[in-house]
Amino acid sequence: QVQLMESGGGLVQPGGSLALSCTASGSFVNDMGWYRRTPGKERELVATISAGGRTVYADSVKGRFSISRDNGKKTIYLQMDSLEPEDTAVYYCYARIYDQVWSDYWGQGTQVSVSS
């Protein structure tokens, strides 16, 4: 059974840092990434990373967030620095995984709150 196991998140003051990680199961894992959703808004891309290490960032997080990947562990990491109240959201891990067919999978979500 394919699963995405997320960890990290929590409450931090503005300007602080948090780290998220996500580990995938399954035979082959292609693109992975993080999306986020705030109440009343559509889910938006935060950052993605391909199996080859190519990264894409939302303009709002460029220079503050960094996504990395350990292919051997099928794990991605999101280092979030200089956090702002606007970064408060539920963060969802995403992965495109081959398990008999290629499919998109989502984690259960982890809350990130930035507040003084």
N, CA, C and O of each residue as an XYZ file, in Angstrom:
464
protein
N       0.846     -1.184      0.000
C       0.000      0.000      0.000
C       0.886      1.239      0.000
O       1.773      1.388      0.840
N       0.629      2.119     -0.954
C       1.425      3.335     -1.055
C       1.007      4.317      0.022
O      -0.183      4.548      0.241
N       1.989      4.891      0.689
C       1.714      5.876      1.729
C       2.736      6.995      1.681
O       3.865      6.805      1.230
N       2.328      8.162      2.150
C       3.222      9.294      2.361
C       3.170      9.632      3.842
O       2.111      9.945      4.386
N       4.336      9.564      4.486
C       4.412      9.826      5.914
C       5.087     11.173      6.123
O       6.268     11.340      5.820
N       4.329     12.130      6.643
C       4.827     13.488      6.877
C       5.237     13.651      8.334
O       4.698     13.000      9.229
N       6.196     14.529      8.544
C       6.569     14.901      9.905
C       7.038     16.345      9.892
O       7.389     16.897      8.849
N       7.036     16.943     11.075
C       7.438     18.334     11.205
C       6.225     19.225     11.360
O       5.124     18.747     11.632
N       6.424     20.490     11.191
C       5.354     21.448     11.380
C       5.280     21.895     12.826
O       6.091     21.489     13.658
N       4.288     22.744     13.118
C       4.107     23.246     14.464
C       3.927     24.739     14.480
O       3.550     25.349     13.479
N       4.203     25.328     15.639
C       4.014     26.760     15.845
C       5.371     27.438     16.000
O       6.234     26.962     16.737
N       5.548     28.547     15.302
C       6.807     29.285     15.379
C       6.507     30.772     15.290
O       5.493     31.177     14.721
N       7.387     31.573     15.850
C       7.223     33.022     15.768
C       7.681     33.535     14.413
O       8.496     32.889     13.755
N       7.176     34.676     13.987
C       7.637     35.272     12.728
C       9.157     35.428     12.725
O       9.763     35.844     13.712
N       9.743     35.083     11.596
C      11.188     35.108     11.463
C      11.861     33.812     11.840
O      13.062     33.646     11.628
N      11.102     32.895     12.395
C      11.656     31.622     12.817
C      11.746     30.610     11.693
O      11.464     30.920     10.535
N      12.143     29.394     12.047
C      12.347     28.323     11.074
C      11.637     27.052     11.508
O      11.462     26.781     12.696
N      11.238     26.291     10.512
C      10.671     24.963     10.719
C      11.132     24.076      9.588
O      11.519     24.552      8.521
N      11.085     22.774      9.832
C      11.436     21.816      8.787
C      10.364     20.751      8.687
O       9.838     20.284      9.697
N      10.049     20.376      7.473
C       9.111     19.295      7.193
C       9.846     18.175      6.463
O      10.816     18.415      5.743
N       9.376     16.967      6.658
C       9.890     15.856      5.878
C       8.724     14.961      5.458
O       7.661     14.953      6.078
N       8.958     14.222      4.404
C       7.925     13.332      3.875
C       8.608     12.124      3.251
O       9.483     12.267      2.397
N       8.203     10.937      3.682
C       8.768      9.693      3.171
C       7.704      8.920      2.426
O       6.591      8.744      2.922
N       8.045      8.457      1.236
C       7.104      7.729      0.396
C       7.422      6.244      0.371
O       8.579      5.835      0.466
N       6.374      5.452      0.243
C       6.545      4.034     -0.022
C       6.202      3.796     -1.488
O       5.743      4.716     -2.166
N       6.413      2.598     -1.986
C       6.123      2.340     -3.387
C       7.384      1.993     -4.147
O       8.496      2.201     -3.661
N       7.203      1.462     -5.344
C       8.336      0.960     -6.103
C       9.222      2.075     -6.630
O      10.428      2.074     -6.385
N       8.644      3.021     -7.348
C       9.395      4.112     -7.959
C       8.710      5.420     -7.642
O       7.490      5.546     -7.742
N       9.512      6.386     -7.261
C       8.986      7.690     -6.890
C       9.553      8.727     -7.837
O      10.773      8.846     -7.954
N       8.715      9.472     -8.507
C       9.158     10.500     -9.440
C       9.119     11.860     -8.745
O       9.806     12.056     -7.742
N       8.351     12.772     -9.245
C       8.278     14.089     -8.624
C       7.692     14.016     -7.217
O       6.781     13.234     -6.947
N       8.231     14.845     -6.332
C       7.675     15.004     -4.990
C       7.632     16.495     -4.674
O       8.317     17.297     -5.310
N       6.828     16.852     -3.692
C       6.784     18.263     -3.360
C       5.847     18.572     -2.216
O       5.295     17.684     -1.566
N       5.689     19.863     -1.994
C       4.813     20.361     -0.942
C       3.844     21.366     -1.525
O       4.211     22.215     -2.338
N       2.601     21.254     -1.094
C       1.565     22.228     -1.381
C       0.988     22.683     -0.046
O       1.197     22.040      0.982
N       0.267     23.785     -0.071
C      -0.351     24.252      1.173
C      -1.737     24.826      0.892
O      -2.056     25.251     -0.218
N      -2.535     24.818      1.943
C      -3.891     25.340      1.822
C      -4.240     26.107      3.080
O      -3.990     25.654      4.197
N      -4.832     27.296      2.875
C      -5.378     28.075      3.971
C      -6.887     28.153      3.797
O      -7.383     28.041      2.676
N      -7.625     28.344      4.884
C      -9.093     28.385      4.791
C      -9.566     29.398      3.759
O      -9.123     30.546      3.749
N     -10.465     28.959      2.897
C     -11.032     29.851      1.908
C     -10.209     30.030      0.657
O     -10.590     30.780     -0.242
N      -9.080     29.346      0.592
C      -8.212     29.480     -0.581
C      -7.972     28.125     -1.226
O      -8.126     27.077     -0.599
N      -7.590     28.176     -2.494
C      -7.235     26.949     -3.209
C      -5.871     26.452     -2.712
O      -5.046     27.221     -2.219
N      -5.671     25.152     -2.861
C      -4.357     24.598     -2.541
C      -3.336     25.170     -3.523
O      -3.592     25.233     -4.725
N      -2.185     25.584     -3.010
C      -1.179     26.198     -3.863
C       0.157     25.481     -3.728
O       0.483     24.915     -2.685
N       0.909     25.523     -4.805
C       2.232     24.918     -4.811
C       3.175     25.708     -3.914
O       3.168     26.939     -3.913
N       3.982     24.985     -3.156
C       5.055     25.604     -2.375
C       6.389     25.335     -3.058
O       7.121     26.261     -3.407
N       6.693     24.052     -3.245
C       7.945     23.676     -3.895
C       7.843     22.236     -4.339
O       7.198     21.417     -3.686
N       8.489     21.927     -5.463
C       8.567     20.552     -5.933
C       9.998     20.221     -6.303
O      10.815     21.109     -6.546
N      10.290     18.927     -6.344
C      11.625     18.478     -6.726
C      11.478     17.191     -7.505
O      10.759     16.283     -7.088
N      12.161     17.111     -8.642
C      12.092     15.910     -9.464
C      13.068     14.864     -8.945
O      13.885     15.143     -8.068
N      12.974     13.661     -9.495
C      13.903     12.605     -9.101
C      15.346     13.003     -9.429
O      16.286     12.556     -8.771
N      15.504     13.829    -10.430
C      16.831     14.286    -10.813
C      17.303     15.508    -10.062
O      18.425     15.971    -10.266
N      16.445     16.042     -9.182
C      16.845     17.169     -8.355
C      16.450     18.536     -8.866
O      16.838     19.549     -8.286
N      15.688     18.581     -9.936
C      15.238     19.886    -10.442
C      14.151     20.425     -9.528
O      13.196     19.718     -9.205
N      14.295     21.682     -9.111
C      13.365     22.272     -8.151
C      12.533     23.388     -8.772
O      12.957     24.068     -9.706
N      11.344     23.548     -8.223
C      10.448     24.636     -8.592
C       9.902     25.219     -7.295
O       9.481     24.475     -6.408
N       9.906     26.538     -7.179
C       9.407     27.203     -5.980
C       8.329     28.210     -6.333
O       8.357     28.824     -7.399
N       7.380     28.370     -5.423
C       6.446     29.483     -5.555
C       7.214     30.782     -5.340
O       8.157     30.820     -4.549
N       6.824     31.834     -6.027
C       7.508     33.114     -5.884
C       7.496     33.588     -4.432
O       8.446     34.225     -3.978
N       6.442     33.283     -3.720
C       6.286     33.781     -2.356
C       7.268     33.158     -1.371
O       7.461     33.691     -0.278
N       7.889     32.041     -1.737
C       8.807     31.371     -0.803
C      10.246     31.350     -1.297
O      11.137     30.893     -0.581
N      10.483     31.836     -2.506
C      11.851     31.834     -3.044
C      12.786     32.613     -2.133
O      12.477     33.717     -1.683
N      13.933     32.009     -1.874
C      14.920     32.646     -1.006
C      14.707     32.380      0.463
O      15.584     32.664      1.278
N      13.553     31.836      0.816
C      13.271     31.537      2.227
C      13.134     30.039      2.489
O      13.538     29.553      3.546
N      12.574     29.316      1.543
C      12.363     27.880      1.670
C      13.345     27.131      0.770
O      13.757     27.624     -0.280
N      13.705     25.930      1.213
C      14.601     25.100      0.421
C      14.119     23.662      0.464
O      13.926     23.095      1.540
N      13.926     23.072     -0.711
C      13.497     21.685     -0.788
C      14.677     20.826     -1.210
O      15.462     21.213     -2.075
N      14.794     19.665     -0.596
C      15.856     18.730     -0.946
C      15.305     17.313     -0.904
O      14.171     17.069     -0.490
N      16.159     16.381     -1.354
C      15.633     15.026     -1.543
C      16.720     13.992     -1.321
O      17.877     14.199     -1.685
N      16.333     12.878     -0.719
C      17.203     11.710     -0.570
C      16.507     10.569     -1.295
O      15.589      9.953     -0.754
N      16.943     10.286     -2.520
C      16.267      9.267     -3.320
C      16.357      7.882     -2.689
O      15.419      7.094     -2.801
N      17.468      7.576     -2.031
C      17.613      6.269     -1.399
C      16.588      6.036     -0.306
O      16.139      4.911     -0.088
N      16.225      7.104      0.377
C      15.242      7.013      1.458
C      13.839      7.385      0.977
O      12.881      7.312      1.746
N      13.714      7.787     -0.299
C      12.430      8.219     -0.845
C      11.825      9.301      0.048
O      10.636      9.276      0.366
N      12.656     10.231      0.434
C      12.263     11.264      1.387
C      12.609     12.639      0.850
O      13.671     12.838      0.260
N      11.710     13.582      1.058
C      11.994     14.977      0.759
C      11.951     15.782      2.039
O      11.307     15.409      3.019
N      12.660     16.905      1.998
C      12.742     17.790      3.141
C      12.404     19.210      2.679
O      12.749     19.618      1.570
N      11.736     19.938      3.539
C      11.458     21.347      3.257
C      11.948     22.163      4.437
O      11.366     22.124      5.521
N      13.014     22.898      4.217
C      13.534     23.802      5.238
C      12.880     25.168      5.020
O      13.001     25.762      3.949
N      12.193     25.649      6.041
C      11.474     26.919      5.937
C      12.099     27.924      6.897
O      12.030     27.753      8.114
N      12.697     28.949      6.358
C      13.334     30.002      7.151
C      12.599     31.319      6.951
O      11.807     31.472      6.021
N      12.873     32.253      7.828
C      12.255     33.592      7.755
C      10.742     33.482      7.585
O      10.150     34.158      6.744
N      10.140     32.637      8.378
C       8.707     32.387      8.237
C       7.901     33.637      8.551
O       8.251     34.433      9.422
N       6.815     33.780      7.813
C       5.918     34.921      7.936
C       4.528     34.427      8.307
O       4.189     33.276      8.029
N       3.712     35.284      8.936
C       2.334     34.857      9.257
C       1.575     34.351      8.027
O       0.701     33.492      8.146
N       1.907     34.878      6.857
C       1.233     34.453      5.625
C       1.583     33.017      5.233
O       0.937     32.437      4.360
N       2.588     32.452      5.866
C       2.956     31.054      5.591
C       2.101     30.073      6.389
O       2.188     28.863      6.180
N       1.285     30.581      7.291
C       0.411     29.721      8.070
C      -0.551     28.975      7.160
O      -1.285     29.584      6.382
N      -0.542     27.654      7.265
C      -1.368     26.825      6.390
C      -1.210     25.367      6.795
O      -0.364     25.021      7.619
N      -2.035     24.529      6.202
C      -1.810     23.089      6.266
C      -0.951     22.721      5.057
O      -1.304     23.028      3.919
N       0.156     22.074      5.309
C       1.097     21.699      4.260
C       0.907     20.228      3.922
O       0.866     19.370      4.804
N       0.792     19.956      2.627
C       0.545     18.604      2.141
C       1.716     18.126      1.294
O       2.184     18.827      0.396
N       2.171     16.937      1.595
C       3.193     16.302      0.772
C       2.537     15.674     -0.450
O       1.434     15.132     -0.372
N       3.224     15.754     -1.564
C       2.744     15.196     -2.833
C       3.847     14.314     -3.424
O       5.036     14.607     -3.299
N       3.422     13.229     -4.070
C       4.394     12.389     -4.773
C       3.725     11.683     -5.944
O       2.566     11.274     -5.873
N       4.471     11.555     -6.998
C       4.017     10.754     -8.136
C       4.758      9.424     -8.047
O       5.982      9.365     -8.159
N       3.990      8.365     -7.842
C       4.567      7.068     -7.497
C       4.079      5.988     -8.458
O       2.921      5.980     -8.876
N       4.992      5.078     -8.796
C       4.626      3.943     -9.639
C       4.346      2.745     -8.738
O       5.224      2.252     -8.030
N       3.101      2.298     -8.786
C       2.691      1.089     -8.076
C       1.737      0.355     -9.013
O       0.521      0.424     -8.836
N       2.266     -0.328     -9.981
C       1.553     -0.956    -11.098
C       1.186      0.071    -12.163
O       1.248     -0.232    -13.355
N       0.808      1.267    -11.759
C       0.609      2.389    -12.679
C       1.129      3.641    -11.990
O       1.300      3.661    -10.771
N       1.382      4.698    -12.784
C       1.795      5.969    -12.187
C       0.546      6.677    -11.656
O      -0.453      6.827    -12.360
N       0.633      7.110    -10.384
C      -0.494      7.822     -9.783
C       0.030      8.920     -8.873
O       1.175      8.873     -8.423
N      -0.815      9.906     -8.606
C      -0.488     10.987     -7.681
C      -1.012     10.658     -6.293
O      -2.142     10.193     -6.138
N      -0.187     10.903     -5.290
C      -0.564     10.620     -3.908
C      -0.356     11.871     -3.045
O       0.487     12.719     -3.336
N      -1.153     11.952     -1.977
C      -1.089     13.083     -1.057
C      -0.981     12.598      0.383
O      -1.572     11.587      0.764
N      -0.207     13.345      1.176
C      -0.149     13.062      2.594
C      -1.374     13.601      3.311
O      -2.241     14.224      2.698
N      -1.439     13.359      4.614
C      -2.612     13.751      5.381
C      -2.589     15.232      5.753
O      -3.606     15.786      6.171
N      -1.442     15.865      5.602
C      -1.325     17.280      5.908
C      -0.758     17.522      7.294
O      -1.029     16.769      8.230
N       0.033     18.579      7.416
C       0.594     18.963      8.706
C       0.463     20.475      8.861
O       0.696     21.230      7.917
N       0.094     20.899     10.046
C      -0.184     22.317     10.285
C       1.102     23.078     10.565
O       1.928     22.658     11.375
N       1.254     24.193      9.886
C       2.333     25.142     10.154
C       1.674     26.462     10.544
O       0.887     27.024      9.783
N       2.001     26.942     11.723
C       1.418     28.193     12.212
C       2.536     29.164     12.563
O       3.466     28.814     13.289
N       2.443     30.378     12.046
C       3.446     31.404     12.304
C       2.735     32.569     12.992
O       1.931     33.274     12.384
N       3.044     32.749     14.246
C       2.344     33.768     15.031
C       3.186     34.176     16.224
O       3.939     33.375     16.777
N       3.048     35.425     16.606
C       3.732     35.912     17.804
C       2.828     35.779     19.023
O       3.228     36.139     20.131
